[in-house]
Amino acid sequence: MAVASQPVGRRERNKQQKLDRITAAARELFAERGVDEVTTQEIADKADIGAGTLFLYAKSKGELLLLVQNSTYADALARGRSAAEGIPDQLDAVMAIVRPVVECNRKQVDNGRTYLREIVFGDPEEPHHRDALLLTVETERAIAGVLGRDERFDSGDAAKLAHIVSAIMFVSMASTINLASPVEDIVQEIREQLRVLLPA
């Protein structure tokens, strides 16, 4: 016998509505001015909640940025995975995964670089940080899946190579030398490094 799904209670609906308002407010303010120029009080005011309530959903401005960026990253990864499925060339397929991630990270350069810093140095006990780490794992799995199409790689080697690809991508996006670089230049830099790394 099928179990009927429980209707969502008013308390849960209210919590979700507040989270949605916080996310929308933070997304808009971060996009307009950059994460460093926005205060948590401004986000709380725009979301029409108290500052204390805001910190129930994210304990720091870094966590708020993770909350905002994670959904964008997840969408970019989904687009990349989908694009890679129909591409037989290994390097082209890997780059099909990489490109949308780079594009979403560079929409607002300072936010993108801060997001990467939060992933690396943030508190893994915080839920939005955990979600970001899971996205990096999913990115590596997607890349390993492409690399695993090559019979020369067993699953372990494909996973190790995917980890290296991920590191190259992160360093290229976060590097100060690429601060003013457009997406195309960063994508090309990553591609050239992967061309050397991946066998023909």
Secondary structure, DSSP 8 states (H G I E B T S, - for coil): ---------HHHHHHHHHHHHHHHHHHHHHHHH-GGG--HHHHHHHHTS-HHHHHHH-SSHHHHHHHHHHHHHHHHHHHHHHHHHT--SHHHHHHHHHHHHHHHHTSSHHHHHHHHHHHHHS-TTSHHHHHHHHHHHHHHHHHHHHHTTSTTS-HHHHHHHHHHHHHHHHHHHH-GGGTT--HHHHHHHHHHHHHHHS--
